[in-house]
Each structure stands twice: as structure tokens, then as C-alpha cells.
């Protein structure tokens, strides 16, 4: 049996997060605040030295999400497990220097693998959370499809909807990102930008008309995909869609997002209204 011995840490480092790690969940944060307020810190925060993250291909952000220059990483501890506890401690006005920290017990695992395994074991990740793995460790340059996917993830789009916007089909699965950790590259689907080059135009036009919460529900992008497949000339249909979206009136937006209640499901009512307003 082995036992931790708590000692004072003399290194003058601040806390940081690994860029690309999943967002803070407000419900979990509230629960952590309540727990810490009543019982104090019950388990250590797992950290590594900031420069180790940089040397492994990752980058850091401060506790507010701002990028930290790579040359300053040696001034930080990167939190691998305990983001919510750390922020809860801060929100309660407690001294972060009083936090008990520890290094990972398995020194052989990569930083991204450690984060993934710790989070999967503690609180199950949602589908889109798995995008954090390649975002944290892979040197991703100029992949506009993945950047778009990350943008949607930050806006709380589920993985299935992200897949529809990025690829035109619900093909992207959590296992693809787990596999990317082992292979050291993005899932192969991100190499093809042909659908994205169309969908980004629809998305930007739709942003001007609809709330993100509506666009995240798949109704809109599913309408485009399904009607495009059935169109006599799919290319012409897709090419015209941006202009059709731009011409939507406020009254039509209201009809689409608040369909009349009847015998049909909400989804079918919305799809039917989209067809009426945007055509086939």
C-alpha cells in the first residue's frame, strides 16, 4: 500500500487549462461549489507542468479561456482533472494557493489520454466532448472543417448535428476521436471540405435569421439535406439555398420556429413549414 504525503509546493505557478478541453458545466460547477463550501476540498487537483503540455503539442488557456503564449507555459500548472473544483474554489473566493494538487500516477500516458480517461471514468462525456482529444494534442493547421465543428461544439451543438453541418450525414461518432488519439491525426472525414464549403454559407445566412438553439436541433439542416436528395437538380437546390434563407421574412421565421400545434409532431410541423417557406 502506498500513501500520499502532503507537502508545501514552492514553485510559483498559476493554474491554467489545456486548450480544447471540454467547457465548464454550470450544473456541475454549482454542485462542486456546494460541496466545497460544506466539506472543503475532498480530493487533489491533478496537474502537470505547463511546459509539458506545450512539448506534447498542446497549448494553454487561462481560467477565463484566454490563450497563454507558449513561451510562458513554464509559469503555469495545467489542470488535467479538477477543472470544476478549481473554478468552484475560485468562485467561493478561496485562496487557490491552498489547493492540494498532485501529478498523474501514470507517467507513461499522453496528456490527452490522461484527460480523456480521467473524465470518462469520472463523468461520462457527451458525444461532442470527445472532440477535445484531437483539439488538445494534434497540431491542426488550416483545417476549416474541424474549426467549424469546434465552433458548433462551443455553442452546445450535439455531435450528430455537428456531423450533419460538417459532412451532410450523421457519420461522426465518439469512437472516431478516440481512434484519432492513437493514430495522431484527425478523423479522415475532416479531410473532405466539399460539403462544408456549401454548408458554411447556409449556416452564416441562417445565423442572421434563427437562434442557435433552433439550428442545433437538426430540423433546419435535415430539411436541406433531405430536400436536396429529392430535388431534380440537387446542385441547383443547394446553390439557391443561401439566397432563399436571406429572403426569409420575420413572419416566416416566426412560423418556422413556432409551428401551429396539431396532430403532427413538432419536427414534422417545422419541416413542413420550412418546405412552405424555402421550397423544395
N, C-alpha and C positions, 0 to 999 in steps of 0.2 A: 504494500500500500504506500502511496506517495501523498504528501500533503503540501499545500501551498503555504508559504510563509510570506506575509505582507511586509514589505519594506518600503521606505520612502524613496521616491524616484527623483533624482536630482536634475535630470535633463529638462531644460526649459523649453518645452514644446507645447504648441497649441493643438487642439483637436481639429481634424478635417475628415471629410468623407471621400470615398472613392467615386470619381466622376462616372456617372452611368448607373450607379446602384439605385435600387428602387426608391420611390418617393416616400416621404413620411406620411403615414396613415393617421388621420386625425383621431379616429376612434381608438386605435392602439395607443396613440400618444396620451389621450385623456385617461385611459386605463393605467398607463405607466405613471402618470402624474399622481393619480390617486394612491397607487401602491407605494411609491417612493415617499409621498407625504406622510403615509401612515407607518411604513415599516423601514424606510431608508433604502439604501442600495443593497439588494439581496445577492447579486452575482456580479462578477467583474465584467468590465467592458473589454472586448478582445480587440487589440490594436497591433499594427506593425509600424515600423518607421516609414515616414512618408517617402523617403528616397527609395525604399524597396519597391513601393508601388510604381514609381517612375521607372526604375530599372527593369521592371517586369512588363513595361509597355503601357501602364496606366497613368492616370492624371488625377489631381485632387481638386476638390472644391471646398470652400469654407462652409461654415454651418448654415449660411444663408444661400448657398448654391452658387456663389461667385467663383470663377476659375482662379486657382492659385498658380502662379508662374512655376514652371518645372524647376527652375533654379532655386526656388525657395522651399522645396519639399522637405529638406532636412530640418526645417523648423517645426514640423508637424508630426503628430501621430495620426495615422489613418485608421479610422474605425471600421473593423470588419464585421463585428457583431455587437449590437447595442446602440444603434442609431436612436431608437425611440427613447431608451433610458437616458441617453446623453442629453437629448433635446428636452426631455421632461425635467431633468435636473436643472437645466438652464432656465426653463420656463418658471420653475419654482424659485428662482433667484438664489440657488445654492452655488457654492464655490466649486467650479469644475476641477480645481486642483485637489479637491478632496475625494474625487472618484477613484475607485480601485480599478486598476487595469491589469491585463495580462497579455502575453503573447500567445499565438496559436500553439497548441500542444503538438500538432503535426507540422513539423518544419519542412516536410518534403512536398506538400501540396502547393499548387499555384494559388495566388491570391484570389483570383476569380473563382476557382474551385472551392476554396475555403468559404467565401461569401455565399456561394450557391448552396453548399452543403449545410452550412450553419442555418441559413434561412429556411431551406426546405424542411429541415428537421424541427425547427422551432415553430414556424408558422408557414403553412403551405403557400407557395407563391401562386398568384394568378397567372394565367397564360402569358400576358404581355410582360410580366415581371421577368420572365426568362430572357428578355432582350437585354437585360442588364449585363449578362455574362460577356457577350462579344463587345458591348459598348465599353466595358471596363478594361478589357485586356488586348483587344485586337487593334492594330494600327490601321484604322479605317480612314481612308482619304478619298474624298470626292465620290462617295457612293451616295448619290442623291436619293435613291430609293430607300436606303436604310435611314438616312436623315429624316425623310418624310415619315417613315414608320416610327421613329423616335419622337417626332413632333406629335403624332397622334397618340402615342403612349403617354406622353406628358399631359395630354388632355383627357386622359382616362378612357380612351377608346379600348374596347376589348380586342384581344388578339384576332378573333375571327373577322371583325370589322376592319382592322388594320390590314389583314391579308386581302380583303376584298378591294380596298382602296389601292393597295400597292400592286396587286397582281391580277385582279379581276376574278379571283376564285378563293375559296376558303381552304387554302392548302398549307398555310404556315402553322406549324404545331410546336409546342414547347420542346419536344424532343429534337427539333432541328437546331435549336440554340444550344442544347446540351451537347449535341454532336459537334457543333462548331467549336466548343471549348477544346475538344480532343483533337480536332483537325487544324485548329489555329487559323480558321478563315470563316467568313460569313456563310450562312446557308446559301446554296447555289442559286436559289430563286432570286436573290438580290443582284445577280449579275445581269439580269434582263430588265431593262428600263422601258421597254416598249409600251406596256400598259400605263406605267407611271407617267410617261410623257403626255398621255391624254388625261388621266385622272387628276393630275395636279391642277390642270386648268379648270376642271369641273369643281374640284374642291375649293379653289380660291374664289370662283364665282359663287358657289353655294355658301361660303362663309359670309358673304355680304348680305345674304338673304335669311339664313337659318341659324339657330343657336347650335353650338357644338353638341349639346346633349341630344339634339334631334339627329344630327348627322352621324353620331356614334351608334345609333340604334339599327343600322343596316338597311332601313327601309329605302333610303334615297339611293344608295349605291347599288342595292339589289335591283331597284327599278331600272337603273341604267343598264346593268349587266343583262338582265332578263329581256328587256325590250330590244337591246342591241342584238342579242342572239336571234330574236324572232323577226327582226327587220329585214325587208327585202334587200336593203343595202346597208349592212352594219357599219361600214366605214363612213358613209354619209350621215347616218344617225349619230354616231359618236362625234363627228366633226361639227355637227349642228348643235350639240348639247350645250356647250358653253354659252352660245348666243341665246338659246331658249331659256337657260337659267337666268341670264342677265335681264331678260324681258319679263320675268315674273313680277306681278304686282303685289302690293301689300295685302290686298284682299285674297289673292290666290295663296299667298304664304299662310294666311290665317286658315283657309280651307284645308290646306295640306296638313298643317301641324295640329289642327283641331277638327278632325273629321266628325261628321254627324254620327251619333250613335244609332245603330240599327242591328240587324240580325248578323251582319258580318263582323269578323274580328277587327280589332283596331288596325292590325297590319294590312289586311286586305282593303280596308277603307282608305288607308293612306296611299296604298299602291294605286287603287282606282282613281283617287283624286290626282295623284301625280300624272297618271296617264291622261286625264282630262286636261290638266294644266300644261303639261310638257309634251304631250303627244306620244305617238308610237314611232 
